[in-house]
Amino acid sequence: VMTVIAAILCALAELVISWLIKEVADLIAGSGAYSFGLLLIIAGGAFAMFGIAWILDRFFLSEFRAKAMKQYRAYAFDRLMEKGIQAFSGENTSLYISALSNDTNTIETDFIGKLQGTIQVGIAFIGALGLMIWYSPLLTLISIGFSLLPIIVSVVLGNKAAVAEKNVSDRKESFTGMLKDALSGFSVIKSFKAERSVARLHDRSNEGVADASKKRTRVNVLVAYASAIAGGLLQFGVFFVAAALAMNGKSGVTAGTALVFVQLLNYVLGPIQSFPTFLAGTKSSFALIDKLAGALNKNIPDNGE
């Protein structure tokens, strides 16, 4: 709750700053509705909201993230302990080792770690869109048209990133299983002088993890650059149209409106640009959670066992 409140305060403060930019620009142009003194007081209130948000995050954000992952690992381990001896001995334990080590790191980084920021940019997105409609419905419609390209990029590339992340998890699970077998059978390997054979198995498994990681990185780089290019086209196109309308003088778009639309577009661009990464991270995290849940739900002992 406290981290959500902090996200709301940050988003509101950012929107107030955007509004102030418009009012100051219009004041300089001679069409302002507020005095400099009042605008400074409002600016002070906005920065006070930033300060309160920082205090809340300082005390509660780390607690939230640590508690979420602690509960996840504890729940998974408790479910694992419910399995019978025969059921567990017939399973690949490397799956659980990987799920409770490698996969939990991915879930914490790509889902839990980005959750609060996503709430913040989502609130800012809604507020910025509302202000844009208030200032100029025509320019807002034009902005929505320019936004179609980043949205298409988000949807198409987000799925590819999720598949790449799942492939990395599977490769790491296989690598963990190979390591477990090699280390548990170390004495046997040395007795039969099978070091080279085991080393070749290690190299192949290690190469598989590296290849999957390279593919994931390539997909993530593609997502980042495609989103940045699409966002740049959106921002430049809207500012160009806004400047043309402001110079025309018949649409009600002022210099301050054109300027604030560029500022507000940052909060529209933020979710659009971060959505592919967050969507990919969320999908991959849920896929990892589902994989562990599927394994935990198999071979649960009957009540009579």
HUVEN-V183653 format. One record per residue. OMEGA is omega in degrees with one decimal (999 if undefined). D_FIRST is the distance of its C-alpha to the first C-alpha in Angstrom with 2 decimals. Layout:
omega = [OMEGA OMEGA]
d_first = [D_FIRST D_FIRST]
This chain:
omega = [-178.2 179.1 175.6 176.6 178.1 178.7 179.1 179.9 178.5 -178.8 179.0 179.2 178.9 179.2 177.2 178.0 177.9 178.0 179.3 179.0 178.5 -176.4 178.1 179.1 178.5 177.8 177.0 179.9 177.2 -178.5 -177.8 -178.7 -176.4 179.1 177.8 -178.4 179.3 179.1 177.6 178.1 178.7 177.6 177.1 176.5 179.1 -179.7 174.0 176.8 175.1 -179.4 178.3 178.4 178.9 179.8 179.5 178.7 -179.0 -174.5 -169.8 -174.1 -179.9 178.2 179.9 -177.2 -179.0 -178.6 -179.9 -178.6 177.4 179.3 -179.9 180.0 -179.6 -179.9 -179.4 -179.0 177.7 177.3 179.4 -179.2 178.7 -177.9 174.9 -177.5 -178.5 179.8 -177.2 -177.7 179.2 -177.2 177.1 -174.7 179.0 177.2 -178.4 177.9 179.6 -177.5 -176.7 176.7 -178.1 -174.0 179.4 175.8 178.3 -179.6 -179.5 -177.0 -170.5 -179.2 -177.4 -176.9 -177.8 -172.8 -177.2 178.5 178.3 175.6 -178.6 -178.4 176.4 177.5 178.1 178.5 -179.4 179.4 179.9 178.5 177.4 178.0 179.5 177.8 -179.8 -177.4 -176.6 176.5 -179.5 -178.9 176.7 177.2 177.5 178.7 178.6 177.6 177.5 -176.7 -176.9 -178.9 176.9 179.6 178.5 177.8 -178.9 -175.4 -174.9 -174.2 178.5 179.0 178.9 179.7 178.9 178.7 -179.8 179.5 178.7 179.5 177.2 178.8 179.9 179.3 178.7 176.8 178.2 179.4 177.9 177.9 178.2 178.5 -179.6 -179.7 -178.2 -177.6 179.3 178.9 -174.9 -177.8 178.4 179.8 -179.7 -178.5 -178.6 179.1 -177.4 -176.4 -177.8 179.2 179.0 177.9 177.9 176.7 177.9 -177.8 178.9 179.3 178.2 178.1 178.3 177.3 -179.1 179.7 178.9 178.9 178.1 179.3 177.8 179.6 178.9 178.8 -179.9 176.9 177.2 179.1 -176.9 -176.9 178.6 178.5 -179.9 179.7 179.2 178.0 177.2 176.3 177.9 -175.4 -179.2 -178.5 -179.4 179.6 178.9 179.5 180.0 178.3 178.6 178.8 179.2 179.5 177.8 174.9 -176.5 -174.9 -177.2 178.1 178.8 176.6 177.6 178.1 178.8 -179.0 -177.3 177.2 176.6 178.9 -179.4 179.0 175.7 179.9 171.2 179.6 -176.5 178.4 -178.6 -178.9 -178.4 -177.0 178.8 -179.4 -179.8 178.7 179.3 179.4 179.0 -180.0 -179.3 178.1 178.3 177.4 177.8 177.5 179.5 179.6 177.8 179.9 178.1 178.9 -179.0 -178.2 178.9 173.5 173.0 -176.0 174.7 -179.3 -177.3 -176.1 999]
d_first = [0.00 3.80 5.52 5.13 6.21 8.66 9.87 10.57 12.38 14.34 15.39 16.53 18.37 20.10 21.26 22.57 24.49 26.00 27.09 28.62 30.62 32.21 33.04 34.58 36.58 37.88 38.70 40.75 42.46 43.41 41.30 38.21 36.92 35.27 36.68 35.80 34.75 32.17 30.81 30.51 28.55 26.09 25.88 25.11 22.16 20.85 21.25 19.57 16.37 16.86 17.31 14.16 12.17 14.39 13.80 10.00 10.85 13.81 12.25 9.11 10.00 13.11 11.76 9.45 12.58 15.02 13.52 13.31 16.92 18.13 17.20 18.84 21.96 22.23 22.10 24.63 26.89 26.90 27.95 30.55 31.99 32.64 35.31 38.94 41.21 43.36 40.52 38.81 42.14 42.85 39.74 39.11 37.01 36.42 33.98 31.70 32.28 31.36 28.33 26.88 27.80 28.40 26.17 23.10 23.54 23.66 20.55 18.57 20.16 20.40 17.28 14.43 15.50 15.62 12.56 10.46 13.83 14.65 11.78 13.01 16.61 16.13 14.97 17.77 20.12 19.76 20.15 23.03 24.73 24.59 26.19 28.75 29.80 30.09 32.29 34.46 34.21 37.19 35.69 32.42 34.52 36.33 33.09 31.98 35.40 35.05 31.61 33.22 34.49 31.18 29.69 32.73 32.40 28.77 29.69 32.94 31.99 28.57 30.42 32.88 30.29 28.71 32.23 33.01 29.96 30.93 34.47 33.45 31.63 34.78 37.03 35.07 35.21 38.97 39.36 37.53 39.86 42.89 41.97 41.44 44.82 46.60 45.39 45.95 49.43 50.31 53.43 54.69 54.21 56.21 58.88 59.60 59.22 56.66 54.72 55.53 54.61 51.23 50.72 51.45 48.88 46.33 47.26 46.94 43.51 42.38 43.79 41.87 38.53 39.63 40.75 37.54 35.56 37.92 37.49 33.69 34.00 36.48 34.24 31.26 33.64 34.94 31.48 30.66 34.03 34.31 30.92 31.97 35.36 34.07 31.54 34.37 36.60 33.98 33.47 37.19 38.28 36.06 37.01 40.66 40.62 38.78 41.38 44.18 42.91 42.50 46.08 47.35 46.17 46.35 42.89 41.02 39.25 39.55 39.37 35.97 34.79 36.14 34.43 30.99 31.23 31.58 28.50 26.45 27.83 26.03 22.71 24.46 26.02 22.90 21.43 25.03 25.97 22.92 22.77 25.76 24.37 20.90 22.69 25.14 22.63 20.64 23.97 25.39 22.41 22.55 26.32 26.11 23.82 26.30 29.20 28.02 27.19 30.67 32.32 30.56 31.58 35.20 37.74 35.61 38.22 39.54 39.08 42.70 42.52]
